[in-house]
Amino acid sequence: MRKNHVLAAWREDKQTVGGWLSMDSALSAEMMANTGFDWLCIDLQHGMLDYSDLKIMLPAISTTSTIPFVRVPWNEPYEIMKALDAGAYGVIVPLINNREEAEKAVSACRYPPDGLRSLGPVRAAIYGGPGYIQEANNEIACIVMIETAEALDNLDEILSTPGVDAVYIGPSDLAYAIGLSPTGDNNDPKHVATVNRIFEACKKHNIAAGIHTGSLEYTKRYLNQGFNLVTLGTDSGFMARLAHRELRAAREDTGTDRVDAII
């Protein structure tokens, strides 16, 4: 079976940099994969995407060595299994609140006797190659999101759940959980302390620590802290930032004002 070199890196406490895909485009997925990210996550929770997009975006990523992950919409076994059968090499599962929910996510990622994943890898067996069914349980990453007040109360029991490979922090929802405004890159001392608490708990339980960011500044900050999986940004965010920056520069440097549309 094709090895999940990102998961292998996490198991050795190494660091990886990923990107986020929210646009329904196989071309943008392929372009992002060829940029050199260690992994890319296709977002089915908040992105403009659904399962039909997986069928074209996962093969596009597969033109490279970039590892494909999927954030599923919810902790539903059929959602997780369908994403894995399509060829995802791991899932990010949102809003995990306790050990029972963590066990449910893990079980959907593992074939018996380790879990309840149903057999039918379809495209996954093509992408994964010979031995997929026998080796998938050790190569598929189960990543749980810590982003609620209940999850913070149950942090140790979630992180000690067998089969959980990594934690992924959603900073905006985490801000909600601790009574702050939902800002992504957040420097509020209370938010920083909570992120640090989750990070230290991950290290205590020997699982990978991950976090979402929206800027190079925060990506470097969390990599310097020791996070194992950090998102540099999203496809739509990269496009919008560069377009805004260069359009503004073109107008300011040449004195060219915007022409208002005539209706």
CORBEL-V197664 format. One record per residue. RES is the residue in one letter. PSI is psi in radians with two decimals (none if undefined). NEAR is the number of other ideal C-beta (glycine too) atoms within 10 Angstrom. Layout:
# CORBEL-V197664
RES;PSI;NEAR
RES;PSI;NEAR
This chain:
# CORBEL-V197664
M;2.49;17
R;2.29;16
K;2.53;14
N;1.54;23
H;-0.39;15
V;-0.82;27
L;-0.68;22
A;-0.68;12
A;-0.75;18
W;-0.68;21
R;-0.34;14
E;0.24;7
D;0.56;12
K;2.94;13
Q;2.58;17
T;2.65;20
V;2.25;15
G;3.04;24
G;2.88;22
W;2.35;26
L;2.08;28
S;-0.07;20
M;2.44;21
D;1.29;16
S;2.12;18
A;-0.59;16
L;-0.80;11
S;-0.62;18
A;-0.76;27
E;-0.69;19
M;-0.77;13
M;-0.71;26
A;-0.67;23
N;-0.12;13
T;-0.51;13
G;0.27;11
F;2.56;21
D;-0.67;18
W;2.74;24
L;2.48;25
C;2.16;27
I;2.14;26
D;1.82;20
L;-0.06;24
Q;-0.94;18
H;-0.20;13
G;3.01;19
M;0.90;11
L;2.76;21
D;-3.02;10
Y;-0.58;13
S;-0.51;9
D;-0.54;19
L;-0.62;21
K;-0.40;12
I;-0.46;14
M;-0.66;28
L;-0.79;23
P;-0.56;18
A;-0.73;21
I;-0.55;27
S;-0.08;18
T;-0.09;11
T;-3.11;16
S;0.03;12
T;2.33;23
I;2.26;26
P;2.20;27
F;2.84;28
V;2.26;30
R;2.02;27
V;2.78;26
P;-0.50;17
W;2.92;11
N;1.13;20
E;2.16;14
P;-0.71;17
Y;-0.55;10
E;-0.77;19
I;-0.82;25
M;-0.70;21
K;-0.72;18
A;-0.73;27
L;-0.71;26
D;-0.47;18
A;-0.22;21
G;0.10;23
A;2.47;29
Y;0.25;26
G;2.79;25
V;2.50;25
I;2.11;28
V;2.07;29
P;2.76;20
L;0.84;17
I;2.20;27
N;-0.41;19
N;3.12;16
R;-0.70;16
E;-0.76;12
E;-0.62;19
A;-0.74;26
E;-0.64;17
K;-0.74;19
A;-0.80;27
V;-0.78;22
S;-0.65;17
A;-0.33;24
C;-0.20;28
R;2.35;19
Y;2.70;16
P;2.57;11
P;0.04;7
D;-0.26;14
G;-2.81;21
L;0.32;15
R;2.28;22
S;2.54;13
L;2.17;9
G;1.03;11
P;-0.26;20
V;-1.91;12
R;-0.53;17
A;-0.65;22
A;-0.53;17
I;-0.86;12
Y;-0.79;20
G;-0.55;22
G;-3.08;12
P;2.40;10
G;0.13;12
Y;-0.87;17
I;-0.67;14
Q;-0.51;10
E;-0.16;16
A;-0.64;21
N;-0.47;16
N;-0.14;13
E;-0.28;19
I;2.25;26
A;2.28;22
C;1.96;23
I;2.13;25
V;2.51;29
M;2.29;24
I;1.94;29
E;0.32;24
T;2.82;20
A;-0.68;13
E;-0.71;14
A;-0.69;24
L;-0.64;18
D;-0.50;13
N;0.45;19
L;-0.87;19
D;-0.68;12
E;-0.56;13
I;-0.84;27
L;-0.36;23
S;0.08;15
T;2.11;22
P;2.32;9
G;-0.23;17
V;2.10;25
D;-0.51;21
A;2.77;22
V;2.47;30
Y;2.14;25
I;2.22;22
G;1.78;23
P;-0.63;21
S;-0.86;18
D;-0.57;17
L;-0.66;26
A;-0.78;20
Y;-0.76;14
A;-0.44;20
I;0.31;15
G;0.41;8
L;2.90;16
S;2.54;10
P;1.35;13
T;2.37;13
G;-1.26;14
D;1.77;16
N;2.16;20
N;0.21;10
D;2.32;13
P;-0.65;8
K;-0.70;12
H;-0.78;19
V;-0.77;12
A;-0.65;10
T;-0.74;21
V;-0.77;20
N;-0.65;11
R;-0.77;13
I;-0.76;21
F;-0.83;20
E;-0.61;12
A;-0.67;19
C;-0.78;23
K;-0.67;15
K;-0.69;12
H;0.11;16
N;0.74;10
I;2.79;22
A;2.48;25
A;2.26;28
G;2.77;27
I;2.60;25
H;2.41;29
T;2.91;22
G;0.30;19
S;2.73;14
L;-0.67;10
E;-0.85;10
Y;-0.51;21
T;-0.83;21
K;-0.67;13
R;-0.82;17
Y;-0.53;23
L;-0.73;18
N;-0.51;9
Q;-0.47;13
G;0.16;12
F;2.52;23
N;-0.49;26
L;2.06;28
V;2.33;23
T;2.13;22
L;-0.63;21
G;-3.07;19
T;2.76;22
D;-0.82;20
S;-0.64;15
G;-0.76;15
F;-0.81;17
M;-0.81;12
A;-0.74;11
R;-0.80;14
L;-0.72;10
A;-0.80;10
H;-0.82;10
R;-0.80;10
E;-0.58;10
L;-0.77;12
R;-0.75;10
A;-0.72;10
A;-0.74;10
R;-0.81;12
E;-0.68;9
D;-0.38;8
T;-0.08;8
G;0.47;6
T;2.01;10
D;2.78;7
R;2.42;7
V;2.03;6
D;2.49;6
A;2.51;5
I;2.08;4
I;none;3
